[in-house]
Amino acid sequence: MMDNLNSLLKQRREKAQSLADDGVKLFSNDFKHPQHIADILPQAEALEPETHAPEGVSCRIAGRVMVLRKFGKAAFFQLQDESARIQIYARLDVLGEEQFGHFKKWDAGDIVGVEGRPFKTKTGEPSIEATKLHLICKSLRPLPEKFHGLTDVETRYRQRYVDLIVNPEVRSTFRKRMEIIRLIRAFLSQRGFLEVETPMLHPIPGGAAAKPFITHHNALDMELYLRIAPELYLKRLLVGGFERVFEINRNFRNEGLSTRHNPEFTMLEFYQAYATYEDMMDCTEEMISSICQQVNGSMQITYQGTPINLAPPWRRLSMTEALSEVAGLDAAVVADDVAVMELAKRYKVDLQPDSGPGKARTGLFELLVEEKLINPTFITSYPAEISPLARRNEADPSITDRFELFITGREIANSFSELNDPIDQRARFVQQIEERGNDEEIHPELDEDFVRALEYGMPSAAGEGIGIDRLVMLLTDSPSIRDVILFPHLKAEGR
């Protein structure tokens, strides 16, 4: 296999050298302002078979040679740009000896410019008959003949540039990703939200429980942490007087890799003053369902063979309701603090010595409920002991005004009515630090500046985070987070 590749590489370099010896620029920069193939195709498609466009109608396109078939004094090749593909017909008697001789040293993968006249072949194939050919970039490495299939999946992620060249459906996925992000921006902007930017380098990690990446700033001689969440900075903006803010941000968490996790990922976080988590549920339902309609033409989609209905209204259950209705646990046992602790131990939920009934209920939920939530479901009333930044429920302080959104058994969004009591916030931070033990996801330093900001007064508010990568997975029917990240993290080659 490697010997064959080395032979092909050698042949390519020999052709390149031969062209250079003939005075051909291998990497030229003089073919400007080509048309898109997608704009040319309708002209060729409108023709009758075996007819050309009228005299004087010509086109000028550029792209990559994908399939090349040579027949002595003539050849056909497929030319691909970012918009489409079209067949090119090259003839010796039209191009002349010199130009056709250079063309015979071209390969699939070369980037070229074509000037010519649209026509349709006898079989009805829209085509361009070339009158001039321009070599723009000589490809020194052959494209793979077969790039599909699970055996090539790591190569596809590692060499995403090749994946994008040969797999149009991959380009389509990433175009859809960018469209989803554009629509999110439009949705929030139309509702008065201001897009902002907050630091990626933090002096104290915060805003979520996660192990951070650590770096060192030489000029300041201090350790800094790559952002694990922008939450505490966005709340500072609420203190400062901005009432609706959002950020589409890159977060970094020094954790494991899986089909749902990448150490570098994209989140949407948005915050609204004078709103509650219930307002956020309404907003989330409207935003995701409308974006699905716009990018897929329907709110009924299929994810990995499972039909999903994103049309509102979406189901809303408290965590205790979900444990009884979805998992089938006895409601009386779930509601009893002592009984639920014993139940969690029987199910081997990972509890620490200081864990309370809230962590027991959450552990049972994660074990018995999450993966069963296929159609969109808001889970509310999370325990206060696992929600250090959320406002306590006024009727029952053991729970918080919080929800998580689940679709296809995966968490898509997390939201709560924000805690704006600085005394309560400090106490919760202190308690979390005291109980951290060896948990590297809980940070040992209290963010005094954030508490100070709250002491100046933050309006009542609600905030939310939505995982962009997981949302794109859902709306593009992608099985792995690596399918929706252009350059996912992988082990070093050869390891």
N, C-alpha and C positions, 0 to 999 in steps of 0.2 A: 504493500500500500504506500509506504513512505518512498520507496524507490520510484514508483509510478509518479508520485507527486513531484519528486525532485526532477524527473525527466520532463514533466510538463512545465515546471518553472524554468528549466534550462531552455526549452523550446521558446518560451515566451520572451526570454531575455535575448535570445538570438534574433527573433523577429524584430524586437525593439531596436537592437543594434543595427540590423539591416536597414530599417526605416530611417534611423538617424544618419546612417552612411549615405542614404539617398537624399538627405537634406530635409527630411520631414521632421517637424517639431513634435516631440512625443508628448509634451505637456504645454499646449498652446493656450493663449489667452486672448484670441482675436475673433472668436465667434460670439457675437453679441446679439442680445434681444431676440432670442428664439420665441416662437409661438408655442403654446401648450398643445400637446397632441389631442387632448380632449376637445379643443376648439377646432381642430382640423378634421376629426373623425366624421362629424355630421356632413361635411362637404363630400367626403368619399362615400359615405353610406347612402347618400341621396342619388348617386349615379346608378345607371343600369349596368349589369355585368358586361365586361369587356369594353367599357367606355372610359374616357378620360374627362377631366374637367376642361372647360373651354380654354382655348389659347389665351395666354396672359394670366390665368389663374395659377398661382404657385404658392408654395409654403416654405417655411424655414423653421425647422424643429431641431431639438438636441435632446440627447438622452443616452441611455446605456444599451449596448447591444446585448440582447438576451438569448436569442436562438439564431444560429447562423448556418445556412445551408448553401454550399457553393456547388455550381454545376458548370465548370469550365468557363464559358464566356458570359455567364449570368449567375446571379445569386439572390436569395431571399434572406432577409433577417428581420427579427422583431426588435423594434426600438421602443424603449420604455423611459418615460419621464415620470415626474411625480403625479401626473394626472391620469395617464392611460398608457396603452401600448398600441402600436400600429405596425403593419408589415411594410418593409421597404424592399423595393425591387431595384437591383443594381445590374446594369448591362454594360459590357465592354464597348459596344458601338455607340452608346450614349456618353459614357464617361471618358472614353479615350484610353489609350494604352498606358500612359503614365499613371493616371489617377486609379484606373482599375488594377494596375500592378501593385500599387500601394495598398489598395483595399484588400487584395488577396492575403496580405500579411496581418490583417485585423483578426481579432479573436472575440468570442463572447466575453463580455465584461468590459470591453473598451467603451469609453465615453466619446461620442461622435456628434457632429452636426450634419444635417442633411438638408439640402435644398432640392425641391422637386415639385412634381405635379400630381395632385390626387387622381386616383383611378380606382376602378373596381375590377377584380380578376374575374375570370370565367366562372369560378366557383362562388363568386359573390363576396370575396374578402376585400374590405376596404384597405387600400394600399397607397403608397407614395412611390412614384417612379423617380429615382434619384437623378438629378442633373449635375449636382456637385456634392462631394463628400469631404468632410473636414475631420481630421483626427484631433480631438481635444485632450484626451488623456489615455495613454496606453496602459492597460491593465496588465500588471506583471504576475498576477496570481489568478489561477482559474477559479471560476465559480463552481460550487459543488453541483454535481448532476442531480443528486437526491438530497434534499435538505429537510424533508419532513420526517416525522416519526419520533417516538420516544427515545430511540437510541441516539438521536442528535440533540436532545433537549438542552444539555449543558452547553454544547457548542453554539446553539442558537442564542442562549443568554450571553455567553462569553463574547461571541462575535456578532453582536446585535446588528452591526452594519451590514453583514452578509444576510442575516435573517430578514432585514428590511428590504434588501435588494430582491431576494428571490421569493418572498412570501407576501403577496399583496394583502392578505387578510391581516397580517401583523401591522402593516402600515395603516390599515383601516381601523384597527383597535386603538392605535395611538392618536389618530385623527379624532376619533370619538372621545378619547380621554380629554384632549384639548378643548373639544366642543363642550363637554360636561363642565369643565372648569370655567369656560367663558360664560356659560349659562348660569352657573352659581354666582359669579360676579354680577351679572346683569340682574338676577333675582334680588340680591341683597342691595345693590345700588339703587334699584327702583324703589326700595322700601326705606331709603334714607340712611343706609349703613355706609360708613366711611371706611375705605380700605386703608390699612396702616401697615407699618413695618416695625417690628420690635427686634431686640438683639438676638443673635444666634449664640453669642458667647456670654455666659452668665457667671457672675461671681459666686452664686449659690444655686445649686440645682433645685428646681421646684416646679409646682404646677401639676405634678403627677408622681406616682410611685414607680420609679424605674432606675436602673443602674446607668449612670451617665458615662459619656466619653470625657476624658480629662486631657487638657492641654496646658501649656505654660506660656504666659505672655512675658517675653524677655524684658521689654522696656518697663513694665510695671512690676516685674518680678513677682508674679502671683499666678496661682492656679486658676484656670477658668474651665467651665464646663459647657460642652456643646448642648444646645437647648433640648430639653426633653419635652417641653410644652411652653407655649407663650402666655399661658393663662394669667400669671401674676402681673405681667407687664400690661396686658390688655385691661385688667381691672384697675391698674393705676391710671389708665386713660379715662375710665369712668369717674374716678376721683377728680381728675383734672377738668372734667366738664364735657367731654365727648359722650354723647348719650347712646350712640349706636356705632359700633366698630366691628371690623372683621379683619382677619388675616388668613391668607392661604400660605401655609408655612411649612418649611422643612424641619422635621424633628429627628433627633438622633438618640437611640437607646441601645446601650451596650449589652444586648441580649441575644437569644438564639435566633436561628433562621428556620422558617417553615413556609408552607404554602400560604400562610396568612401574615407572616412577619418578615420584615426586612429592617436591618438596623438603622437605615435612613428612609424615612417615609414622609408622605405629605398629609397634612391635616388642614381642615377648615375649622377655625374657631371664631365665633361671633358672640357679641355681648350686647344686651339691650337694657337700658335703664328703665325702671318703672314697669317691668314685665316679670312674669313668673314662669316656672318650668312648664306650666300648662300652655302658656302662649307659645313656648318653644315647640311643644308637640304639634300644635296647629301649623306653625311655620314650617317645621320639618316635613310634615305630611304633604303640605302643598308644594314645597320646593322639590322634593325627590320625585313625587308623582308627576309633576309638570315637566321636569327635566327628562324623565323617562319617556313621556309622551313625545317630546320634541326630538329626542335622539333616536328613538326606536319606532315612533309612529303609533305606539299603543302603550297602555299601562299593564297589559298582560304580556309577560315575558316568560321565557324558559331559561332556567339556570341549571346547566349540567343535567338536562333531561327532566327536571322538576318544574312544573308550571308554578309561576309566582304571580299573584295579583296585587299590583301596587295602587290600584284605584282606592281613594278614600271612601269611607273612614277606615282607619286601622284599629285593630284590637288594642285595648288598654287593660292591663292587669297589674295589681300590686304583686310584690314578690311572694307574699303569703298566699294570695289567690292562685298564682302560677304553680306554687308547690302542691296545692290541693287539686286544682283543676287539670293541670298538665301532667304533673308527676303522679297524681293519684294518692298523695299522702293524706293522712287523717288531719283535717283542718284543726281539730282541737289539739292534736300533738304539735302541729306547726306553730300554733299560737302560744303554747306553754313554753316558757323559757327553759325550765329544767328538762322537760320531755324532749325538746328539740335538740338539746345538747347531747342527750343519750342517743337520739336517733342519728345524729351526725357521727358519733363514734362508731355506731353499728355499720354505717356506710363507709367507714374509714376516711372521713373527711379530715384533711390535714389541719389540725388545730394546735395552736400554741397553748402553753399552760395558762396564759392570761386571756385567751380568747373567750368572748362572750357569746350569747345566743345570736346576736346579729351576724357574727362571722360564721356561726353554725348554719344559719338559714342561707347565707350567701353561698357557702360551700355546697350545700345540698342543691341549691338552685343551679349552680354551675355544673354539677354532676348529673342531675336528673332532668333538668328543664331546657337548658340553652339549646342543645342540638335539635330539639323538637319544635323550636319556634321557626317555622319555614316561611309562612307569610308574615308581612310586617307586623310586629307586636311591640308596643311600648310596655316595658316593665317599670313600675313606679315603686315608691316607698322603700328605698334602700336603707339599710340600717345606718345609724349615725356613726357607729364605730368604724365603718369602712369608708366614710365620706367626710374627710376632714375639712373640705372646703365648701360643703353644701349647708344651706340653711335648714335648721331643724323644723320639723312640722309642728305647728303651734298646738294642735290637738294631741299629738303623741310625740314628745321630744326624743323618743328612742329611734325614730325614723326621720328621714330627710325628704324635702321636696325635690326629688330627683327622679330622672328616668334614664333608662338605656333602651335603645332601639335595636331589635334583633330581626334579621332577615336571613333566611337559609341557615339558621342555627348560628349565625355570627353577629357579634356586636358591630353595629354600623355607626352609632352615635351615642353620646353621653352628655347629659344636660342636667342642670339643677338651678333652682333659685339660689342666688349667691348669698353666702354668709357675709354680712357687712358689719357685724358686731366685733370690734377689735379685741375686746376682752375675751369673748368666747373663742375667737380665732387664735389668739395667743395660747389659751389653755389647751386647745386641741393640738396645736403644733407641739407644745411641750409634752403632752401625753403621748403623741405619736413618737417623739424622739425617745422618751423614757421606755417605751415598749418595743423599740426597734430590734433589740437583741443583736443578732448577726445578720439581720435582713439588709442586704446591700441596696435594696430599692428604696428604703426609708433613709432620708438624709439626716445626718447628725446635727446640722446647723440650722438655727431658726432664722428665717428671713425677717430681720428686724425692720428693714426699710419698708417691706410690704405692710407689716402691722402698723408702722408709723403712718403710711398712706391712709389706711383705714381709719386711723385716729383723726384725720382731717375730715372724714366723712365721705362714704361712698353711697350713692343713692341705691335704693332697693333695685335689684336687677336680676336678670337670668342670663346664663351663658351656656354655650354648647360647643362640643367638638365633634366633627364628622370625619371619619377616615376616608380620605379621597380615594386611596388605592383600593380599598374594599368596595367602595361604592362603584368605582369603575369596573372592578371584577364582576360585580352583579350585573351592571348594565351592558357589559360586553360579553357575558357568558364565558369568562376566563377562569380556569380552574385554580390558577396559582397567582399569587401577588407578583411573581417574577414576570408573568405575562403582560402586566400593565405598568411595569417600571422599565424604562428604556435600558438602563444599565444597572441591573440588580447586583448586589454583592455576592461574590462567589469565593471559594477557596482559591488560593494561588494555583496556577497551572502546575501539574505534576505532583501535587500534594494529595 
